[in-house]
Amino acid sequence: MSEALLTVSGLTMRFGGLLAVDQVEFEVRKNEVFAIIGPNGAGKTTVFNCVGGFYKPTTGAIVMGNKPITGLPSHKVARHGLVRTFQNVRLFKNLTVLENLLVAQHTHMETGLLQGLLKLPSFRHSEANAKKQAVQWLDFMGIREYANREAGNLAYGHQRRLEIARCMITQPRLLMLDEPAAGLNPQEKRELQALIDQLRREYGVAVLLIEHDMSLVMGVSDRILVMEHGKPIITGLPQEVRTDPRVIKAYLGE
């Protein structure tokens, strides 16, 4: 059993009198694809927003490696190697595809404002390296030919790939994908499954996934957490989850 990369324990989230998430616990291991599934309103997105730093949980603990990240804002969570996509693609749509990847690297560039204003060698070297990294990821995603096109003018499937590239270019340890198959056609979904597997194999990144497409979930996940009404039902292997009576009841009713 590999070492835990992300550990979530006793996670609870209240919105006024509404208990949206109740005592959720799970861990994501290194180099693992871990999925969270459940009917609409099960609390999956709330868990994601707590882990990613968009909500501060009411109670519970979130640890990345051995560093507590509970309640940290999203930009500080990202510094611990945890980045995410969104159900609705969030790109800088008026910037080019290439510029989107350059902007994503700004926190990793080892230069300051003065170096940039004076165009010092250190800035030019850092800028050239950022462009090289961006082009490499465009090649990897198969969208290099669109490098100078405005991101908002890309086909939807290509926008999804650009969003994942924008995450990966920051060299995360854990990639959180929120409904990545939403809006994709069957061929694009198959390509997405292959892409997730390739990222895990070639870059050693762990993946935390929320998804409604059960074919994708069962095909790419190592383990799955099923939620209903904010509570965990079962965590197990895909074949265990698929046949569990509690899961069948949650999705299909009695």
Number of C-alpha atoms within 10 A of each C-alpha: 5 9 11 17 18 24 18 20 15 17 22 23 24 15 10 7 6 8 15 20 27 20 15 20 18 19 18 23 22 20 22 23 24 26 25 26 24 23 16 13 13 21 24 28 20 20 24 21 15 25 31 25 21 17 18 18 23 17 16 18 18 26 17 22 17 11 10 15 21 22 21 18 16 19 14 14 20 19 13 16 16 27 26 24 20 17 16 12 18 12 20 16 16 13 16 20 30 23 19 22 29 21 14 17 20 15 11 13 15 12 17 11 9 10 14 15 9 10 13 12 11 15 20 15 14 17 20 12 14 21 16 13 17 26 18 15 22 22 13 13 16 13 18 17 10 16 18 12 17 17 24 17 14 17 9 15 18 19 20 26 20 25 22 24 20 26 23 21 18 20 16 20 22 29 24 25 22 22 17 27 23 17 14 16 11 10 8 14 19 15 14 20 18 14 17 19 22 13 16 18 13 8 14 16 24 26 28 24 25 25 20 18 14 11 12 17 23 17 13 21 21 18 21 26 23 22 24 21 18 22 21 22 17 16 18 15 15 18 11 13 20 15 10 13 10 17 21 13 10 17 12 9 8 8
